[in-house]
Amino acid sequence: MSLYKTWFVAAAANLMLLSPSIATAADTDPTVAIQWNQTLQATIGGTGGPTSTRWFAAMHIAMFDAMNSVARQYTPFRTSVPASSGASLEAAGAQAAHDVIYELMKNQPTAATALPAYDALLAAQLAGIPPGLRAQGVAVGKAAAQRILEWRLNDGASAGPFPYSLPLIAGLWQPTGAPVGLTHVPHMLPFTLKTHTQFLPRRFPEINTPVYAEDYNEVRLIGSATSATRTAEQTQTAKLFAGFEITSTNIFSVWNNIVRDMALSQHMTLLQAARQYAFTNALLFDGLMTSQSGKFIYGLWRPLTAINSTLDDLNPDTAPEPGWAALIPTPPYPSYPGNMACVHAAAARSLALGVGTNEIAFSVTWTGANGNPNVTRNYASFWELAQQGADSRIYAGIHFRFDNEVSQEYCVKVAEHAFATVAKPRQQ
């Protein structure tokens, strides 16, 4: 940590948008934000699912808004509270993060180990801050956290899935094993969108068209559990991005760890890192909401159902294949548009907008599971990773290519809308 502080203090004069408040070495070090993110990742355990980004987004928005209330470098992400310019940014951010995630996680199965970890991290981060600056920062953090918690109190997260079914007609979704899931997501409160359908993708290609037939046959050949055309690398890609069999790393951790690496390599200040974490996690959630909303509006069947179906789709180029199985289990909700492609597109665009370029080299490591080794892959751009994530669902046999392409088109708009409306740089 001391080495990073040396680097950041030396570079502070060149950092954009320096705070009008009293800058300290700690303010130029992103460690406080990184530690809260990594601690939350470590304490989620088996409770982490597709909507776990809600916890990350709420925590990081509270952290950013608390510190920004002091620094006043940006417009608020959600709220601004009264703060003196002498308050400690570290104390404000740490207290806000603690209070939000403590409240959100206190009834989770991992609470017995998670809550003491949050208390310990807060105590460690507050130690060493001069008492007066610390007290002012703590007060700001508490106030910001309370506002974020009130905002998310009735956001629909506790509702849980509700029934969804469609008639047995060619092209319409049918259950593929597990009960339908995530039906409540479109009814949750977004973080940056006005409504869950603000960037609703257009309708899918009709099932009797050549476009549909082309994508049908692609996934039928390459996404089969017994595919003769899928390469070993493509099989690994499908399983890595699905967090299936060979890794315990989920895609939300992948993008949070990229934010961590960018915060360090790009010499972000503490406030800049908190802002990037807030954007990326809010957009992972709002991206999921966007694609999941489209799924239940359009209700397109999955490749598994389509390829095995005896229903006539009126398409001469889509021969059924009874007994066909996908490489990985099919998620329990409709196919179009694709969630994985959407959240990747939104996250990739958030990083590109945040650091100022898409073309930046980084690596991703997936932790091995079930006796498999760790896997590290290198990327030349954020979009390269996003494209690989989208392609992985075709290799896995659970999406048509047009599912992914429309998600990529519309979900970058989710990110661009957020950067245009919240946490914008103030004119100095």
C-alpha positions in Angstrom: 0.0 0.0 0.0 2.8 2.4 0.8 4.4 1.8 -2.6 1.1 2.7 -4.3 0.8 5.8 -2.2 4.3 7.0 -3.3 3.3 6.6 -7.0 0.0 8.4 -6.6 1.3 11.3 -4.6 4.0 11.8 -7.2 1.4 11.8 -10.0 -1.2 13.9 -8.2 -0.3 17.1 -10.0 -1.2 15.5 -13.3 -4.5 14.0 -12.2 -7.6 15.6 -13.8 -10.3 17.2 -11.7 -8.4 17.6 -8.4 -10.7 18.2 -5.5 -11.2 21.7 -4.2 -11.0 20.2 -0.7 -7.8 19.6 1.2 -6.0 16.9 -0.8 -4.1 14.2 1.2 -1.9 11.2 0.1 -4.9 9.0 1.0 -7.2 10.8 -1.4 -4.9 9.8 -4.3 -4.8 6.2 -3.3 -7.7 3.9 -4.5 -7.0 1.2 -1.9 -10.1 2.0 0.3 -12.5 1.4 -2.7 -10.6 -1.7 -3.8 -10.6 -3.2 -0.4 -14.4 -2.8 0.0 -15.0 -4.4 -3.3 -12.7 -7.3 -2.7 -14.2 -7.9 0.8 -17.7 -7.9 -0.6 -16.6 -10.4 -3.3 -15.1 -12.6 -0.6 -18.1 -12.5 1.8 -20.9 -13.1 -0.7 -20.3 -16.8 -0.9 -23.1 -18.9 -2.3 -25.6 -16.1 -2.1 -24.1 -14.3 -5.1 -26.3 -14.6 -8.2 -27.3 -12.5 -11.2 -28.8 -9.8 -9.1 -25.8 -9.6 -6.6 -24.6 -6.5 -8.6 -27.4 -4.7 -6.7 -25.2 -5.0 -3.5 -22.1 -3.8 -5.3 -23.8 -0.9 -7.0 -25.5 0.4 -3.8 -22.3 0.1 -1.8 -20.1 1.9 -4.4 -22.7 4.6 -5.2 -22.9 5.4 -1.4 -19.1 5.5 -1.2 -18.8 7.7 -4.2 -21.6 10.1 -3.2 -20.2 10.4 0.3 -16.7 11.3 -0.9 -18.0 13.5 -3.7 -20.1 15.5 -1.1 -16.7 16.5 0.3 -14.7 16.8 -2.9 -17.4 18.2 -5.2 -15.6 17.2 -8.3 -18.7 15.6 -10.0 -22.5 15.9 -10.0 -24.0 13.3 -7.6 -24.6 9.8 -8.7 -27.7 9.8 -6.5 -27.3 12.2 -3.6 -25.2 14.9 -2.0 -25.1 15.6 1.7 -23.8 18.6 3.7 -20.0 18.3 4.2 -17.1 20.4 5.1 -14.1 20.5 2.8 -11.8 19.3 5.6 -13.6 16.0 6.1 -11.5 12.9 5.3 -12.5 11.3 2.0 -11.2 7.9 3.3 -13.4 8.1 6.3 -16.5 9.2 4.4 -16.1 6.5 1.8 -15.3 3.7 4.2 -18.2 4.6 6.6 -20.7 4.8 3.7 -19.6 1.5 2.2 -19.7 -0.2 5.6 -23.2 1.0 6.5 -24.8 0.1 3.2 -23.3 -3.3 2.8 -23.8 -4.2 6.5 -27.5 -3.4 6.2 -28.0 -5.3 2.9 -26.1 -8.4 4.0 -27.2 -8.7 7.6 -29.9 -11.3 6.7 -27.9 -13.2 4.2 -26.6 -16.8 5.0 -23.0 -15.5 5.1 -23.8 -12.8 7.7 -22.1 -14.5 10.6 -18.7 -14.2 8.9 -19.4 -11.2 6.6 -20.5 -8.6 9.2 -17.4 -9.0 11.4 -15.3 -8.6 8.3 -17.0 -5.4 7.5 -16.5 -4.0 11.0 -12.8 -5.0 10.9 -12.2 -3.4 7.6 -13.8 -0.2 8.7 -11.8 0.0 11.9 -8.6 -0.6 10.0 -9.3 2.1 7.4 -10.3 4.7 10.0 -7.3 4.0 12.1 -4.6 6.6 11.6 -6.8 9.3 10.2 -6.6 12.5 12.4 -9.6 12.4 14.8 -11.2 15.7 13.6 -11.0 14.8 9.9 -12.1 11.3 10.7 -15.2 12.4 12.7 -16.3 14.8 9.9 -15.8 12.1 7.3 -17.7 9.5 9.3 -20.7 11.8 9.7 -20.8 12.4 5.9 -20.5 8.7 5.2 -23.3 7.8 7.6 -25.6 10.4 6.0 -24.9 9.3 2.5 -25.4 5.7 3.3 -28.8 6.3 4.9 -30.0 8.1 1.8 -28.9 5.2 -0.5 -30.5 2.7 1.8 -33.8 4.6 1.8 -33.6 4.7 -2.0 -33.1 1.0 -2.3 -35.5 -0.1 0.6 -38.4 -1.0 -1.7 -36.6 -1.6 -4.9 -38.3 -4.9 -5.6 -35.4 -7.2 -4.8 -37.3 -9.0 -2.1 -40.2 -9.9 -4.3 -38.6 -13.0 -5.9 -39.7 -14.7 -9.1 -43.3 -15.1 -10.0 -45.0 -17.4 -12.6 -44.6 -17.0 -16.3 -45.9 -19.3 -19.0 -46.7 -19.1 -22.7 -48.9 -21.2 -25.1 -47.3 -24.3 -26.8 -46.7 -22.5 -30.1 -43.6 -22.7 -32.3 -41.2 -19.9 -31.4 -42.5 -19.3 -27.9 -40.5 -20.1 -24.7 -41.2 -23.4 -22.9 -39.6 -24.6 -19.6 -36.3 -26.4 -20.1 -36.1 -28.1 -16.8 -35.8 -25.7 -13.8 -38.7 -23.5 -12.8 -38.8 -20.1 -14.5 -36.4 -17.6 -12.9 -35.7 -13.8 -12.6 -39.2 -12.8 -13.6 -39.0 -10.1 -10.9 -36.0 -8.4 -12.3 -37.9 -6.2 -14.8 -39.9 -4.9 -11.9 -37.0 -3.9 -9.8 -35.8 -0.3 -9.5 -33.0 0.6 -11.9 -29.9 2.5 -10.8 -29.5 4.8 -13.8 -32.4 4.1 -16.2 -35.7 5.9 -16.0 -37.6 2.7 -16.8 -36.7 -0.9 -17.4 -37.7 -0.6 -21.0 -35.9 2.6 -21.8 -33.6 0.8 -24.2 -35.8 -2.1 -25.0 -34.2 -4.0 -28.0 -36.3 -4.4 -31.2 -38.1 -7.6 -31.9 -36.1 -10.7 -32.9 -36.0 -12.1 -36.5 -39.1 -14.1 -37.2 -38.6 -17.9 -37.1 -39.5 -18.4 -40.7 -36.7 -16.0 -42.0 -33.2 -16.9 -43.4 -31.6 -14.9 -40.6 -33.2 -17.1 -38.0 -32.3 -20.3 -39.9 -28.6 -19.3 -40.2 -28.3 -18.6 -36.5 -30.4 -21.7 -35.6 -28.0 -23.9 -37.6 -24.9 -22.2 -36.1 -25.9 -23.0 -32.5 -27.2 -26.4 -33.5 -23.7 -27.4 -34.8 -21.3 -25.6 -32.5 -23.4 -25.5 -29.3 -24.2 -29.2 -29.1 -22.9 -31.2 -26.1 -21.3 -33.5 -28.6 -20.3 -30.9 -31.2 -17.7 -32.0 -33.8 -17.0 -28.4 -34.9 -16.4 -26.7 -31.5 -12.7 -26.4 -30.6 -11.3 -27.1 -27.2 -10.7 -23.4 -26.7 -14.3 -22.6 -27.5 -15.5 -25.3 -25.1 -13.3 -23.7 -22.4 -14.6 -20.3 -23.3 -18.2 -21.5 -22.9 -17.5 -22.9 -19.5 -15.4 -20.0 -18.2 -18.0 -17.4 -18.9 -20.8 -19.5 -17.5 -18.8 -20.3 -14.3 -19.6 -23.9 -15.1 -17.6 -26.9 -13.9 -14.1 -25.6 -14.4 -14.1 -22.3 -12.5 -15.6 -20.7 -9.4 -15.3 -17.2 -10.9 -18.4 -15.4 -12.1 -18.6 -12.7 -14.7 -19.4 -10.0 -12.2 -16.2 -10.7 -10.3 -14.3 -10.5 -13.7 -15.5 -7.0 -14.4 -14.9 -5.8 -10.8 -11.4 -7.1 -10.9 -10.8 -5.3 -14.2 -11.9 -2.1 -12.4 -9.4 -2.8 -9.7 -6.6 -3.3 -12.2 -7.6 -0.1 -14.1 -7.7 1.9 -10.9 -4.1 0.8 -10.2 -2.6 0.9 -13.7 -4.3 4.2 -14.6 -3.4 5.8 -11.3 -6.9 6.7 -10.4 -7.6 8.7 -7.3 -9.8 7.3 -4.6 -12.8 9.3 -5.8 -12.2 8.3 -9.4 -11.9 4.6 -8.5 -15.1 4.8 -6.5 -16.9 6.5 -9.4 -15.7 3.7 -11.8 -16.8 1.0 -9.5 -20.2 2.7 -9.1 -20.7 3.0 -12.8 -19.6 -0.5 -13.7 -21.8 -2.2 -11.1 -24.8 0.0 -11.7 -24.5 -0.8 -15.4 -24.1 -4.5 -14.9 -27.4 -4.4 -13.0 -29.2 -2.1 -15.4 -27.9 -4.1 -18.4 -29.3 -7.2 -16.8 -32.6 -5.4 -16.3 -32.7 -4.3 -19.9 -32.1 -7.7 -21.4 -34.2 -9.6 -18.9 -37.1 -7.2 -19.6 -36.9 -8.0 -23.3 -36.9 -11.7 -22.6 -40.3 -11.7 -20.9 -41.8 -9.2 -23.4 -40.8 -11.2 -26.5 -40.8 -14.8 -25.0 -38.6 -16.5 -27.7 -37.8 -20.1 -27.2 -34.4 -21.4 -26.4 -32.2 -23.3 -28.9 -32.8 -26.5 -26.8 -36.5 -26.2 -27.3 -36.3 -25.1 -31.0 -33.9 -27.8 -32.1 -35.9 -30.6 -30.3 -39.3 -29.3 -31.3 -41.8 -31.2 -33.4 -43.8 -28.0 -34.0 -43.6 -26.6 -37.5 -41.7 -23.3 -37.6 -42.6 -22.9 -41.3 -38.9 -22.6 -42.1 -37.5 -25.1 -44.7 -33.9 -24.5 -43.5 -34.3 -25.5 -39.8 -34.4 -29.3 -39.6 -35.1 -30.5 -36.1 -32.7 -32.8 -34.3 -34.5 -34.9 -31.6 -32.3 -35.6 -28.6 -30.1 -32.5 -29.2 -28.5 -31.2 -25.9 -26.6 -28.0 -25.2 -23.1 -28.0 -23.8 -24.2 -26.3 -20.6 -27.6 -26.2 -18.8 -30.1 -23.8 -20.4 -31.1 -20.9 -18.1 -34.8 -21.0 -17.0 -36.1 -18.0 -19.0 -36.5 -17.0 -22.6 -33.7 -16.6 -25.1 -34.0 -13.1 -26.6 -32.1 -10.8 -26.0 -29.0 -12.3 -24.4 -28.1 -11.4 -20.8 -24.4 -12.3 -21.0 -23.9 -10.2 -24.2 -25.8 -7.3 -22.6 -24.0 -7.1 -19.3 -20.6 -7.5 -21.1 -21.5 -4.7 -23.5 -22.6 -2.4 -20.7 -19.5 -3.1 -18.6 -17.1 -2.8 -21.5 -18.5 0.6 -22.5 -18.4 1.8 -18.9 -14.7 1.0 -18.7 -14.0 2.6 -22.0 -15.9 5.8 -21.1 -14.3 5.8 -17.6 -10.7 5.5 -18.6 -11.1 7.3 -21.9 -10.3 4.5 -24.3 -11.4 1.0 -25.3 -7.9 0.0 -26.5 -6.1 -1.0 -23.3 -4.3 -4.2 -22.5 -5.3 -6.3 -19.4 -5.6 -9.9 -18.3 -8.4 -11.9 -16.6 -7.8 -14.9 -14.4 -10.5 -17.4 -13.6 -10.0 -19.5 -10.5 -10.0 -23.2 -11.2 -12.6 -25.5 -9.7 -13.1 -29.3 -9.4 -9.4 -29.9 -9.8 -9.0 -27.7 -12.8 -6.2 -25.1 -12.9 -6.6 -21.3 -13.0 -7.0 -19.9 -16.5 -5.5 -16.5 -17.5 -6.3 -14.8 -20.7 -4.9 -11.6 -22.2 -7.0 -9.0 -23.9 -6.2 -5.9 -26.0 -9.4 -4.1 -25.4 -12.5 -4.2 -23.2 -14.7 -5.0 -26.2 -12.6 -8.0 -27.0 -13.6 -9.5 -23.7 -17.2 -8.5 -24.2 -17.3 -10.2 -27.6 -15.8 -13.3 -26.2 -18.5 -13.4 -23.5 -21.2 -13.0 -26.1 -19.7 -15.7 -28.3 -19.4 -18.1 -25.3 -23.2 -18.4 -25.2 -23.3 -19.7 -28.7 -20.5 -22.2 -28.0 -22.5 -23.2 -24.9 -25.6 -24.0 -27.0 -27.9 -21.6 -25.1 -28.3 -18.6 -27.4 -28.8 -17.6 -31.0 -26.3 -15.1 -32.5 -29.0 -12.5 -33.0 -29.8 -12.7 -29.3 -26.3 -11.3 -28.7 -26.0 -8.8 -31.5 -29.1 -6.9 -30.5 -27.9 -6.9 -26.8 -24.6 -5.4 -27.9 -26.4 -2.7 -29.9 -28.7 -1.6 -27.2 -26.8 -2.2 -24.0 -23.9 0.1 -24.9 -26.7 2.8 -24.9 -27.4 2.0 -21.3 -23.8 2.8 -20.4 -23.7 5.9 -22.5 -27.0 7.2 -21.0 -25.6 6.8 -17.5 -22.4 8.7 -18.2 -24.4 11.5 -19.8 -26.8 11.9 -16.8 -25.1 11.1 -13.5 -21.7 11.7 -11.8 -20.6 14.1 -14.5 -17.4 16.2 -14.1 -18.2 19.7 -12.8 -16.8 22.7 -14.5 -13.9 24.0 -12.4 
